[in-house]
Amino acid sequence: MPDTPPTPAPAGPVADAVAGNWVDRYAPAVARPYLRLSRADRPIGTWLLLLPCLWGVGLAAAAEAPRAWDLWIVGGCVFGAFLMRGAGCTWNDITDRDFDAAVARTRSRPIPAGQVTVRQAAVWMVLQSLLAAAILFSYNPVAVLLGIGSLAIVAAYPFAKRVTWWPQIVLGLAFNWGALLAWAAHMGSIAVPAVLLYGAGIAWTLFYDTIYAHQDREDDALIGVKSTARLFGENTRAWLRGFMVAAVLLMTAAVVVALTDAGASLGRLILALTGVWAFGWHLAWQLAQLDIDDPAKCLRLFRSNRDAGLLPALFLAASLLA
């Protein structure tokens, strides 16, 4: 495919961007296409990448003891999530540019809209990755190796929907890797609670990204893109209920194993578990509200997962005071 873009479309907002976002309102015009490649106008993805990191470091600190270094782990995860989400989304837009041009919701993205070339997007992706690497290499060797290991999953994700009905699993493997990495950044190793937390995150991703994928169900069918939304169809609610239960049970197990093995106080355990159960309540609320034939509602529910994921993170933080 030639690297010369088509006649550029007006550099207006991307179709599914948050209305009145800071990129559209304040960013210099020359920077907007690149920030849109990074989804800076749609921050929910950064939150969904960051939240498992906060779970990981929060649970590690609750199981052992909080350290001043944890503040850098959290800060590094904040900036790293923004940068790696941006790099991953740029890679996704490069590989999916033909698909994006065929889908109403995505044809306004910078590459299919002709606002940047593939080469320009690739340079932007590399720049973001290098900045993220600088943060990663400030962590311990185990966390560094985990961060490097995640790149294969990130690179594979855009191709998953071409070959499997379960691309949301690959997304879950990538988006929740931070639970392992942040735990390791605190502990210096991986343990059973981190793996259980990772599994909870994968189940959560299957829950929220199936909701998200229902927005594009008809377009995906026309162009041959696979998803759990298309696979489950009218049985979506039953599948989501299963993912919700799995996420809550695995997260409960992670908290119980970590804190009981560490001999944590009962108050700390109760606070941490309250966050898990509040998370489960939020997923149940989403399920009650879901209408798979209403794309706008699907998008609103998908975005609400920022609040769902914040609940266990905040209660874990509160438990450190118990």
Secondary structure as UniProt FT lines:
FT   TURN            15..16
FT   TURN            19..20
FT   HELIX           22..26
FT   TURN            29..31
FT   HELIX           32..37
FT   TURN            38..41
FT   HELIX           44..63
FT   HELIX           69..95
FT   HELIX           97..102
FT   TURN            104..108
FT   TURN            110..114
FT   HELIX           118..136
FT   TURN            137..138
FT   HELIX           141..163
FT   HELIX           167..175
FT   HELIX           177..187
FT   HELIX           192..213
FT   HELIX           214..216
FT   HELIX           217..223
FT   HELIX           228..232
FT   HELIX           233..235
FT   HELIX           236..261
FT   TURN            262..263
FT   HELIX           266..289
FT   TURN            292..293
FT   HELIX           295..303
FT   HELIX           305..319
FT   TURN            320..321
//
